């Protein structure tokens, strides 16, 4: 004898006012949970908003008590290219940042691998020297380095800014070493059992698994060199043809100190590539920072 189960009752209809209240409660709960993050986000966005609003103002309104443009002048972004060769400066910045980033990765990845995954005498001492070099202000070594590049005849070019990254960058080594420590040794040992030498283990196993850490390190290096002002001022200050954007914007502000709207327009154009780069690489960047430093 079989028993028939009663069909499930349909859920009672929800009143539209109740639906609105539930959605509103969810929004309030989200705001309350992420209040600190939202406040920090707004705080960090205010300078960017100020730069953009000032860049589209008239010259006589910029840097006054009026924070909202009375007239929108988007042609200011075109005018800055007539005032200074920004495309040439942009090419210099891109060359400097790209080559320095490549050099930092080429020199830091093998060094970080040796400090994280190999065992050899003096390893801890070398790591401590890397940490000390990372903490050492660049102004301490600037005089002997400048004298060296003067003797070699490379002042006025980007060579003194790029070449050192192909030999040693303490922060990149430290960051990659901390990320390599999070990768289990089992993968590397399995590759060695299959006949891989240390170079193939590094290139075929470790580097593909460490892409987030490498991306984070590359972005840190790119941002630092893109915004670097002291180095270009020291080595390329005498040659305007090799000025990067960071140095050019300072001179642009000096030449056109009254036209703050054009100065802010140039500043907005300089920030744009960095913002676009972070938007496209933020997942790898956040993941690399999250896993870096799990082990010490």
N, C-alpha and C positions, 0 to 999 in steps of 0.2 A: 504494500500500500504506500503510495507516494503522497507527499504533502506539497502543496503549492505555496511558495513563499510570496508574500505580498510585494507588489512592485514598490520600489523606493519612492517616497514622497518627494515631489519637487520642492526645492528650496523656496521659502517664501520670498516674494519680491522685496528688494531693498528700496527704500524710499530714496529719491534723488537727493534729498537733504542729508540723509545718512551717508550716501556715497561721497558727497562733497566733504562731509565732516571727516570721514576716514582718510580721504586723500590729503586734506589739510593737516590731519594729525601726523601722517607719514612725513609730510614736508617739514613740519615743526620738529619732529623727532630727528630727521636728517640734519637740520640746521643745528639743533642742540648737540648732537653727537659730534659734528664736525665744526663746531663754532670757532675753535682756535685755528684750525686750518683755513677756514674761510676768512677770518680776520687777518691772518698773515698773508693770504693771497691778495686780498684787497690792499693791504699795506704795501706789498711789493709791486702791485700794478699801478699805484698812484704816480710814481715817478715816470713810468712809461706813458701814462695818460697825459701827464703834464708836458712831456717832450712833444708828443703828437699834437696836442692842442696849440702849443706855442709855435710849432712848425707851420701851421696853416693860418697863422694870424698875419695881420699887416705889421709892418715894421714899427709903426708908432704905438701899437697896442701891446706888442710883446714885452714881457717882463714888467707889466704894470699890475695894478690891483684887479683888473678884469681878466678872469681866468678862462672865460668862454669866448671863442672868436665871434666878433660881430659880423665878420665876413670870412668866408672860407676861401683861402688862396692855396689851392693844391699846386699851382704853378711854381711855388717855392721849391718843390722837389726837382723841378727842371732847371730853375735858376741857379742852384748850387753848382751844377755841372758847368755853367758858364763862368762862375766865379773862380773855380779851381779845377784842375784835372783829376777829378775823383776816380775816374776809371783807371788811370795809371796808378794812383795810390792803392786802389782796390786790388789791382794785379800784384803789387808789391806785398801787400798784406797776405793775399792768398798764397803767394809763393813762399813767403816766410813761414806762415802757419802750417801749410801742407808739408813742406820739406822737413820742418822741425818735428812735426808729429811723426812722420815716417822714420826719421832718425831716432827719435826717442823710443819708438817701438822696436826698431831693429836692434838697438843696443840694450834695451831693458828686458826684453823677453828672454834671451839666453841667460842674462845675469840673474833674473828672478827665478828661472828654472834651476840654476845652480844653487841658489840660496834656499829654495823651497824643497827640492826633490832629490838632491844629491847630498852625500855625506862625505866631508873632507875636513882635514885639519885646518883650523883657523876660520871655519865657516861663521861662527857666532861673532868673531872679531870683525870680519868683513861686513856682516850685517849691521853691527854697531857703527862702523865707519859710514855706511850708507845713511843711517839715521842721523849721525852727526852732520854729514854733508847736507842732508835735507833741512836741518835746523840752522845751518850756517847762512847768514845774510849774504846776498850777492855783492853788496857794497864792500865786503871785506876783501874780496879777491879782484875787485874791478881794476885796481891800479896795475898789478902785474899783468893781468890779461890784456888790458888796453895797451900796455907797452909792448907786449908780444905781437898783437895784431898791427900795431904801428910799424914795428920792425919788419913784419912780413908784407906790409904794403896793402892790407885789405880794409883799412878804415875807409869809410864812405860807401861801403858796399854792404850787402846782406850776409856776406860770408861769415863774419864773426858772430852773427846771431844764429846761423843755421848749423854750422859745423860742430859746435860743442854738443849738440843733441845726439850726434851720431857716435859719441864716445861715452857719455855718462849723463844720466838724468836721475837724480836720487829719488825724487818723488815717484816717478814712473816705476822704478825698480821696486820701491817699497810697496806701492799699490798692487802691482802684479804679483809680487811675492806673497802678499797676504791672500790674494785670490787663488793662487796656485795651491796654497795649503788646504783649501777646501775641496780640492779634487782628490778622490780616493786613490791610494797607491795601487790598488788591485788592477786598475786599467793599465797602468804603466808596466807593472810586472807581467801582466798577460801579454802585452806587446813585446816585451823583452824575451819571454819564453818562445814567442813565435819567430824570433830571430831579428827583431828590430834593434838597431844601435841607438845611442842616446839622441842623435840628431833626428832619426826617424820617429822616435818616441815623441820628441818635442814637436815636430812638424805635422805628424800624422795623427797623434792622439791628444796631446795636451792643448795645442793651439785651437783645434776645433771645439774642444770642450770649454775653453776659456774665452770664447768670443765675447760674452757680456763684460768680463773684466777688461779685456783688451779695448772694447768699445768705450768703456768708462774712462780708461787711461788716455785713449786718443782724444776724447772730448775735453778732458781736463787740460791736456797739453795744447790743443787747438785754441781753447778759450783763453788760456794764459798768454800764448803768443799773439793772438789776435788783439788782445787788449794791452799788450806790453808797450810801455811808453819809455821806460828808463833805458832799455837796451838800444832801441832805435835812435833815441836822442843822443846817446853816447857815441855810437858807431856810424850812424848815417846822417847826423845833424848837419854835416858840411856839404852834403850832396842831396839836393831836393829830388833828383830823379829816382832815388831809392827810398824815399820816405814811405812808410806804411800809413794806413789811415789814422792810427792812434796819434802819430806825430803830426800828420797833416791837419787834423781837426783842431789841434791846439794853435797852429799857425793861422788856420782859417779864422778862428775866433779872434786872434790878434789883429788880422787884417780887417775884419769886419765886426769889430767889437760892438757897434751900434745895432747892426742887423741881427738881433738874436733869433728872429724867426728863421733866417737862413742857416744860422749855426745849429739850431735845433733840427731843422730839416736834414742837414748833413749828418747829425748825430743819429737820427732815426734811420737813415739809410745805412749807416755803419752797423747799427744793432740788428738790422733785418736779417742778414745771413746767419748770425748766431742763433737768433730765435727760430728760424726755419730749420737749422741743423738740429737744434734740441727737440723740436716737435717731431721730426722724423726718427730721431734716435733715442727718444726718452725711455722706451721700454728696455732697451739694452743698457742704457745708462743707469736706470734705477735698479735693474737686476744686478748689474755689476757692483754698484755701491752696496746693495743689500748683502751680497755674499762676501764682499771684501771685509776682512777683519773678523770673520767668524772664529778663526783660530789665530793665535798669536805666537 
